[in-house]
Amino acid sequence: MTKTGIVKDERFMEHQMGAQHPESPERLEAIYAMLGEPDMKGQFIDVPVRRAEREELLLIHSSDYVDRLAATEGKAHTYLDPDTQTSAGSYEAALLAAGGLCEAVSMVDSGEIDNAFALVRPPGHHAERSRAMGFCLFNNVAIGAGYARERLKLDRLLVVDWDLHHGNGTQHSFEEDPSILYFSTHQYPYYPGTGAFNETGRDEGEGRTVNVPLPVGCGDGEYLGIFEKILRPVALEFNPQMILVSAGFDIYEGDPLGGMQVTPKGFAGLTRSIMEMADACCAGKVVITLEGGYHVQGQRDSVKEVLKELSGISKTSLSDIIDEGDPRILESIIQKVAEVHGRHWKDV
């Protein structure tokens, strides 16, 4: 069996944005309950959860912004944008989410565990250098990537983002950085409005941002086809030393905020695809962090399938899933990516 670590802590439930807010503690409660079921209990290694250090936060965020979030600690309600607020325990939860992910990255890098899934909240990929937005406080995956680069001295990191929404904060964190490749699939046009094909990075980071905006209705076959036919050749050429994943489960077929059609089997396939790329590039080193996902039961079922792939409990066949996709949609997307990125990546 593969040694799969998980980041979990009841303190993540202390982040609350209101009774009707879709980014609710129930999201994690359902996942944590699933981890205690007979077929899952005892299968995973607990990753120690710690507060992110200020220096780690400052790899991505401004000092003023960190201070602004710290000032919300213990306060019942602080609105940061129309969709994002904090409660008394939010700052602590956000520190633990970022710190727990860094700890998972460190343990995977050292070989203490083979891969990991940070089951944390609040999510992070919309958080900008000096701004909270889209339910996100600290940009967990960006902090994890910055930590791997600065503390662990890794100089090629791949960040894959399959959330329904484009990870504007992650893209902006690294779009001038040639050492970090950001690859995103996302519903488009949709919140936050970024992530067009022609957003490819800037200056030395030109070509290191690969956006694949998608029409409503894409499902298992289309997503996996994109991963196998676009992401795989780019990843193998880039040859990362670790793959980090922003895993948003709002592309699930029943998600109330989304329009995609991915099933739990599809999430298993995406995970297997990434694991195979990691096996070819970086000894299987994959760290996944939870982003969005607002159908509580669907997210619970899908996270379970991801964990089964990571740990080797199951091994999903990719070819059958790809055959389910609409080849016209896939061919159109591949052509558009090739027009933009053909000069950056030889096999696109």
Buried (B, 14 or more C-beta within 10 A) or exposed (E): EBBBBBBBBEBBBBBBBEEEBBBBBBBBBBBBEBBEEEEBEEBBBEBEBBBBBEEBBBBBBBEEBBEBBEEBBEEEEBEBEEBBBBBBBBBBBBBBBBBBBBBBBBBBBEEEBBBBBBBBBBBBBBBBBEBBBBBBBBBBBBBBBBBBBEBBEBEBBBBBBBBBBBBBBBBBBBBBBBBBBBBBBBBBEBBBEBBEBEBBBEEEBBBBBBBBBBBEEBBBBBBBBBBBBBBBBBBBBBEBBBBBBBBBBBBBBEBEBBBBBBBBBBBBBBBBBBBBBBEEBBEBBBBBBBBBBBBBEBBBBBBBBBBBBBBBBBEBEBEEBBEBBBEEBBEEBBEBBBEBBEEBBEEB
